[in-house]
Amino acid sequence: KQWYQRRVRALRENIAPALKQLGYNYKYDVSLPLGQMYSLVEKVRKVLQSVEGSHIGSYGHIADGDLHLNPISPRYSKAVLGMIEPFIYEEVAKLRGSISAEHGLGLKKANYLKYSKDSEVIEMMRTLKEVFDPNHIMNPYKLLPWK
């Protein structure tokens, strides 16, 4: 049993390095209802069909609805980024998912929180942050959108 667990873990850990071999990975960590995971992959694949050499690498934690979605282009491109953002966030919202699963919002996603939470919830989060971190020293700019 331990041998099997180690092999499965090794396979999982080698996915990201393998995807890097295909080109630039635009990484998204979203959560979705289980039945909607593949539909998002297919929608993003369709968006990128005009980009020569593009791929989609996706994997995740099926049990908790966490999808690691990796659109891939031969090299970084602002044009490709413009094709997939905010498209991915809009689709996740339509599918009643969350734009951030296990890895949090970070600096890149804070301004996209509106796709997962309504304005009242974001304001409540801001209020709680102010109560517990009035000096804004804990993860500045990494949780809530800029005002």
DRENTI-60538 format. One record per residue: residue in three letters; x, y, z of N, C-alpha, C in turn; residue number from 1. Coordinates in Angstrom, 2 decimals, decimal comma. Layout:
REM residues N
PT   rest        nx        ny        nz       cax       cay       caz        cx        cy        cz    nr
PT    Ala         X         Y         Z         X         Y         Z         X         Y         Z   NUM
...
***
This chain:
REM residues 147
PT   rest        nx        ny        nz       cax       cay       caz        cx        cy        cz    nr
PT    Lys      0,83     -1,20      0,00      0,00      0,00      0,00      0,87      1,26      0,00     1
PT    Gln      1,92      1,30      0,80      2,77      2,49      0,84      3,44      2,75     -0,51     2
PT    Trp      3,85      1,66     -1,18      4,47      1,81     -2,50      3,50      2,51     -3,46     3
PT    Tyr      2,26      2,06     -3,45      1,23      2,64     -4,31      1,02      4,11     -4,00     4
PT    Gln      0,93      4,45     -2,73      0,72      5,84     -2,32      1,89      6,72     -2,77     5
PT    Arg      3,10      6,21     -2,65      4,28      6,97     -3,08      4,26      7,19     -4,60     6
PT    Arg      3,86      6,18     -5,35      3,81      6,29     -6,82      2,75      7,31     -7,26     7
PT    Val      1,58      7,24     -6,64      0,51      8,18     -6,98      0,96      9,61     -6,65     8
PT    Arg      1,56      9,78     -5,49      2,04     11,11     -5,07      3,11     11,62     -6,04     9
PT    Ala      4,02     10,73     -6,46      5,07     11,12     -7,40      4,47     11,55     -8,74    10
PT    Leu      3,47     10,82     -9,20      2,80     11,21    -10,44      2,20     12,60    -10,31    11
PT    Arg      1,50     12,83     -9,22      0,85     14,12     -8,97      1,89     15,25     -8,92    12
PT    Glu      3,00     15,02     -8,24      4,04     16,05     -8,08      4,76     16,34     -9,39    13
PT    Asn      4,72     15,44    -10,35      5,42     15,65    -11,61      4,55     16,30    -12,69    14
PT    Ile      3,29     16,53    -12,40      2,41     17,14    -13,41      2,87     18,55    -13,76    15
PT    Ala      3,05     19,41    -12,76      3,41     20,81    -13,04      4,74     20,92    -13,80    16
PT    Pro      5,80     20,22    -13,39      7,04     20,30    -14,18      6,85     19,80    -15,62    17
PT    Ala      6,02     18,79    -15,80      5,78     18,27    -17,16      5,04     19,31    -18,01    18
PT    Leu      4,07     20,00    -17,42      3,33     21,02    -18,17      4,23     22,17    -18,58    19
PT    Lys      5,22     22,51    -17,76      6,15     23,59    -18,10      6,92     23,27    -19,38    20
PT    Gln      7,10     22,01    -19,67      7,82     21,62    -20,89      7,04     22,00    -22,15    21
PT    Leu      5,73     22,22    -22,01      4,89     22,55    -23,16      4,89     24,03    -23,50    22
PT    Gly      5,32     24,88    -22,57      5,32     26,32    -22,81      4,99     27,08    -21,54    23
PT    Tyr      4,52     28,32    -21,73      4,19     29,18    -20,59      2,84     28,76    -20,01    24
PT    Asn      2,81     28,53    -18,71      1,58     28,12    -18,02      0,93     29,33    -17,34    25
PT    Tyr     -0,31     29,60    -17,69     -1,12     30,61    -17,00     -1,88     29,82    -15,95    26
PT    Lys     -1,54     29,99    -14,70     -2,04     29,10    -13,65     -3,30     29,65    -12,97    27
PT    Tyr     -4,28     28,80    -12,84     -5,52     29,14    -12,15     -5,88     28,00    -11,20    28
PT    Asp     -6,27     28,37    -10,02     -6,66     27,42     -8,99     -8,08     27,79     -8,59    29
PT    Val     -9,05     27,10     -9,16    -10,46     27,45     -8,95    -11,18     26,27     -8,30    30
PT    Ser    -12,32     26,56     -7,72    -13,15     25,46     -7,23    -14,49     25,53     -7,97    31
PT    Leu    -14,99     24,35     -8,28    -16,23     24,24     -9,05    -17,02     23,03     -8,57    32
PT    Pro    -18,32     23,04     -8,82    -19,06     21,81     -8,60    -18,45     20,72     -9,49    33
PT    Leu    -18,34     19,54     -8,96    -17,67     18,44     -9,65    -18,14     18,25    -11,09    34
PT    Gly    -19,41     18,31    -11,29    -19,96     18,09    -12,63    -19,63     19,18    -13,64    35
PT    Gln    -19,06     20,29    -13,19    -18,76     21,42    -14,08    -17,28     21,54    -14,43    36
PT    Met    -16,44     20,75    -13,80    -15,00     20,90    -14,00    -14,60     20,79    -15,47    37
PT    Tyr    -15,00     19,71    -16,10    -14,55     19,52    -17,48    -15,16     20,53    -18,43    38
PT    Ser    -16,35     21,02    -18,13    -16,95     22,01    -19,02    -16,11     23,29    -19,05    39
PT    Leu    -15,53     23,67    -17,91    -14,65     24,84    -17,91    -13,41     24,58    -18,75    40
PT    Val    -12,83     23,41    -18,61    -11,65     23,05    -19,41    -11,97     23,17    -20,90    41
PT    Glu    -13,11     22,63    -21,30    -13,50     22,67    -22,71    -13,75     24,10    -23,19    42
PT    Lys    -14,37     24,93    -22,36    -14,62     26,32    -22,74    -13,31     27,08    -22,95    43
PT    Val    -12,35     26,88    -22,06    -11,06     27,55    -22,20    -10,32     27,01    -23,43    44
PT    Arg    -10,41     25,71    -23,67     -9,80     25,12    -24,87    -10,34     25,80    -26,13    45
PT    Lys    -11,65     26,03    -26,16    -12,28     26,66    -27,32    -11,78     28,10    -27,49    46
PT    Val    -11,64     28,83    -26,39    -11,13     30,20    -26,45     -9,73     30,23    -27,05    47
PT    Leu     -8,91     29,25    -26,72     -7,52     29,23    -27,17     -7,29     28,50    -28,49    48
PT    Gln     -8,34     28,03    -29,12     -8,14     27,23    -30,33     -7,42     28,00    -31,45    49
PT    Ser     -7,50     29,32    -31,44     -6,82     30,11    -32,47     -5,34     30,35    -32,15    50
PT    Val     -4,89     29,98    -30,97     -3,50     30,19    -30,57     -2,70     28,94    -30,94    51
PT    Glu     -1,85     29,08    -31,94     -1,05     27,93    -32,38     -0,14     27,45    -31,26    52
PT    Gly     -0,12     26,15    -31,06      0,74     25,56    -30,04      0,17     25,64    -28,63    53
PT    Ser     -1,11     26,00    -28,50     -1,70     26,10    -27,16     -2,15     24,72    -26,68    54
PT    His     -2,20     24,58    -25,38     -2,65     23,35    -24,72     -3,42     23,74    -23,47    55
PT    Ile     -4,12     22,78    -22,91     -4,74     22,95    -21,60     -4,28     21,79    -20,74    56
PT    Gly     -3,66     22,11    -19,62     -3,32     21,08    -18,65     -4,19     21,30    -17,43    57
PT    Ser     -4,89     20,29    -17,01     -5,74     20,46    -15,84     -5,68     19,22    -14,97    58
PT    Tyr     -5,71     19,46    -13,69     -5,71     18,38    -12,70     -6,22     19,00    -11,41    59
PT    Gly     -6,47     18,21    -10,42     -6,97     18,80     -9,19     -7,32     17,77     -8,14    60
PT    His     -8,16     18,19     -7,24     -8,60     17,37     -6,13    -10,10     17,16     -6,33    61
PT    Ile    -10,45     16,10     -6,95    -11,85     15,86     -7,29    -12,74     15,88     -6,06    62
PT    Ala    -12,25     15,35     -4,97    -13,08     15,24     -3,76    -13,52     16,60     -3,22    63
PT    Asp    -12,70     17,64     -3,42    -13,09     18,95     -2,88    -13,37     19,99     -3,96    64
PT    Gly    -13,48     19,56     -5,21    -13,86     20,49     -6,27    -12,78     21,46     -6,68    65
PT    Asp    -11,53     21,16     -6,40    -10,41     22,05     -6,70     -9,82     21,67     -8,05    66
PT    Leu     -9,82     22,62     -8,97     -9,29     22,39    -10,31     -8,08     23,29    -10,54    67
PT    His     -6,96     22,69    -10,88     -5,77     23,43    -11,30     -5,86     23,50    -12,83    68
PT    Leu     -6,20     24,67    -13,31     -6,41     24,89    -14,74     -5,19     25,64    -15,28    69
PT    Asn     -4,54     25,04    -16,27     -3,31     25,62    -16,81     -3,41     25,79    -18,33    70
PT    Pro     -3,98     26,91    -18,79     -3,88     27,19    -20,22     -2,39     27,40    -20,53    71
PT    Ile     -1,94     26,90    -21,67     -0,52     26,96    -22,00     -0,36     27,51    -23,42    72
PT    Ser      0,56     28,45    -23,57      0,93     28,93    -24,90      2,44     28,77    -25,05    73
PT    Pro      2,94     28,78    -26,27      4,37     28,54    -26,45      5,25     29,49    -25,63    74
PT    Arg      4,80     30,74    -25,44      5,53     31,72    -24,62      4,50     32,68    -24,02    75
PT    Tyr      4,91     33,44    -23,02      3,99     34,40    -22,41      3,52     35,39    -23,46    76
PT    Ser      2,25     35,72    -23,41      1,68     36,67    -24,35      0,57     37,46    -23,67    77
PT    Lys      0,66     38,79    -23,74     -0,42     39,62    -23,20     -1,72     39,37    -23,96    78
PT    Ala     -1,60     39,09    -25,24     -2,80     38,81    -26,05     -3,50     37,55    -25,54    79
PT    Val     -2,73     36,51    -25,25     -3,33     35,28    -24,73     -3,93     35,55    -23,36    80
PT    Leu     -3,21     36,27    -22,52     -3,75     36,60    -21,20     -5,07     37,35    -21,34    81
PT    Gly     -5,15     38,25    -22,30     -6,38     39,00    -22,53     -7,53     38,12    -23,01    82
PT    Met     -7,20     37,00    -23,63     -8,24     36,07    -24,08     -8,82     35,27    -22,92    83
PT    Ile     -7,99     34,99    -21,92     -8,44     34,10    -20,84     -8,81     34,84    -19,56    84
PT    Glu     -8,41     36,10    -19,44     -8,83     36,91    -18,28     -9,57     38,12    -18,78    85
PT    Pro    -10,73     38,38    -18,28    -11,40     37,75    -17,15    -12,29     36,56    -17,53    86
PT    Phe    -12,17     36,05    -18,77    -13,04     34,96    -19,23    -13,15     33,83    -18,22    87
PT    Ile    -12,01     33,34    -17,74    -12,04     32,22    -16,79    -12,82     32,59    -15,54    88
PT    Tyr    -12,59     33,79    -15,01    -13,29     34,22    -13,79    -14,80     34,36    -14,05    89
PT    Glu    -15,16     34,87    -15,20    -16,59     35,01    -15,54    -17,25     33,64    -15,64    90
PT    Glu    -16,57     32,69    -16,26    -17,13     31,34    -16,39    -17,25     30,65    -15,04    91
PT    Val    -16,24     30,82    -14,19    -16,29     30,24    -12,84    -17,50     30,81    -12,09    92
PT    Ala    -17,74     32,11    -12,23    -18,90     32,73    -11,57    -20,21     32,14    -12,10    93
PT    Lys    -20,30     31,98    -13,43    -21,52     31,40    -14,03    -21,77     29,98    -13,53    94
PT    Leu    -20,67     29,26    -13,28    -20,78     27,87    -12,84    -20,91     27,76    -11,31    95
PT    Arg    -21,03     28,92    -10,65    -21,21     29,00     -9,20    -20,02     28,42     -8,44    96
PT    Gly    -18,83     28,72     -8,97    -17,60     28,28     -8,31    -16,91     29,44     -7,63    97
PT    Ser    -15,67     29,23     -7,27    -14,86     30,26     -6,63    -13,57     30,44     -7,43    98
PT    Ile    -13,15     31,69     -7,58    -11,95     31,98     -8,36    -10,68     31,57     -7,64    99
PT    Ser    -10,81     31,19     -6,39     -9,63     30,80     -5,62     -9,96     29,59     -4,76   100
PT    Ala     -9,18     28,56     -4,92     -9,40     27,35     -4,13     -8,35     27,27     -3,04   101
PT    Glu     -7,44     26,34     -3,12     -6,53     26,10     -2,01     -5,40     27,11     -1,87   102
PT    His     -5,08     27,87     -2,89     -3,91     28,75     -2,82     -4,22     30,20     -2,49   103
PT    Gly     -5,45     30,54     -2,27     -5,79     31,90     -1,86     -5,79     32,89     -3,01   104
PT    Leu     -6,11     34,13     -2,70     -6,21     35,17     -3,72     -4,86     35,71     -4,15   105
PT    Gly     -3,98     35,98     -3,20     -2,68     36,53     -3,54     -2,79     37,91     -4,17   106
PT    Leu     -1,72     38,35     -4,77     -1,68     39,68     -5,39     -2,43     39,72     -6,72   107
PT    Lys     -2,40     38,63     -7,47     -2,97     38,63     -8,81     -4,48     38,57     -8,84   108
PT    Lys     -5,10     37,91     -7,87     -6,54     37,68     -7,95     -7,39     38,64     -7,11   109
PT    Ala     -6,79     39,43     -6,26     -7,58     40,26     -5,34     -8,62     41,11     -6,07   110
PT    Asn     -8,24     41,69     -7,19     -9,18     42,55     -7,91    -10,24     41,79     -8,69   111
PT    Tyr    -10,16     40,45     -8,69    -11,17     39,63     -9,35    -12,13     38,99     -8,35   112
PT    Leu    -11,99     39,31     -7,09    -12,84     38,72     -6,05    -14,32     38,92     -6,33   113
PT    Lys    -14,66     40,00     -7,03    -16,06     40,30     -7,35    -16,75     39,19     -8,15   114
PT    Tyr    -15,96     38,31     -8,76    -16,55     37,21     -9,52    -17,01     36,07     -8,61   115
PT    Ser    -16,53     36,07     -7,37    -16,93     35,02     -6,43    -17,74     35,53     -5,25   116
PT    Lys    -17,61     36,79     -4,93    -18,29     37,37     -3,76    -18,99     38,66     -4,17   117
PT    Asp    -20,17     38,89     -3,63    -20,85     40,13     -3,95    -20,27     41,28     -3,13   118
PT    Ser    -20,65     42,50     -3,48    -20,04     43,69     -2,87    -20,28     43,77     -1,36   119
PT    Glu    -21,43     43,30     -0,89    -21,70     43,33      0,55    -20,73     42,41      1,31   120
PT    Val    -20,48     41,25      0,76    -19,57     40,31      1,41    -18,15     40,87      1,40   121
PT    Ile    -17,75     41,48      0,29    -16,40     42,07      0,23    -16,27     43,19      1,25   122
PT    Glu    -17,32     44,00      1,41    -17,27     45,07      2,43    -17,18     44,49      3,83   123
PT    Met    -17,90     43,41      4,10    -17,82     42,77      5,40    -16,40     42,23      5,64   124
PT    Met    -15,81     41,67      4,62    -14,43     41,18      4,73    -13,48     42,33      5,03   125
PT    Arg    -13,69     43,46      4,36    -12,87     44,64      4,58    -13,01     45,13      6,03   126
PT    Thr    -14,23     45,13      6,54    -14,48     45,55      7,91    -13,77     44,64      8,90   127
PT    Leu    -13,88     43,34      8,70    -13,19     42,39      9,58    -11,68     42,55      9,51   128
PT    Lys    -11,17     42,77      8,32     -9,72     42,99      8,16     -9,31     44,22      8,95   129
PT    Glu    -10,10     45,26      8,90     -9,79     46,50      9,62     -9,79     46,28     11,13   130
PT    Val    -10,71     45,47     11,62    -10,78     45,17     13,06     -9,53     44,41     13,51   131
PT    Phe     -9,14     43,39     12,75     -8,03     42,54     13,17     -6,66     43,02     12,70   132
PT    Asp     -6,63     43,92     11,72     -5,37     44,39     11,18     -5,46     45,88     10,83   133
PT    Pro     -5,66     46,74     11,84     -5,86     48,16     11,57     -4,64     48,84     10,95   134
PT    Asn     -3,47     48,27     11,14     -2,25     48,87     10,57     -1,87     48,28      9,21   135
PT    His     -2,68     47,36      8,72     -2,48     46,77      7,39     -1,08     46,16      7,22   136
PT    Ile     -0,69     45,37      8,22      0,64     44,75      8,16      0,58     43,27      7,82   137
PT    Met     -0,59     42,67      7,92     -0,72     41,24      7,61     -1,14     41,06      6,14   138
PT    Asn     -0,26     40,52      5,36     -0,52     40,28      3,94     -1,13     41,48      3,23   139
PT    Pro     -0,45     42,61      3,23     -1,02     43,80      2,57     -1,30     43,54      1,09   140
PT    Tyr     -2,47     43,96      0,64     -2,93     43,89     -0,75     -3,17     42,47     -1,26   141
PT    Lys     -3,06     41,46     -0,41     -3,17     40,08     -0,88     -4,53     39,45     -0,63   142
PT    Leu     -5,44     40,12     -0,07     -6,72     39,49      0,23     -7,89     40,23     -0,42   143
PT    Leu     -7,88     41,53     -0,30     -9,04     42,30     -0,77     -8,66     43,20     -1,92   144
PT    Pro     -9,62     43,49     -2,78     -9,33     44,38     -3,91     -8,97     45,78     -3,42   145
PT    Trp     -8,21     46,46     -4,22     -7,86     47,86     -3,92     -9,15     48,67     -3,93   146
PT    Lys     -9,23     49,63     -3,06    -10,40     50,51     -3,03    -10,21     51,67     -3,94   147
***
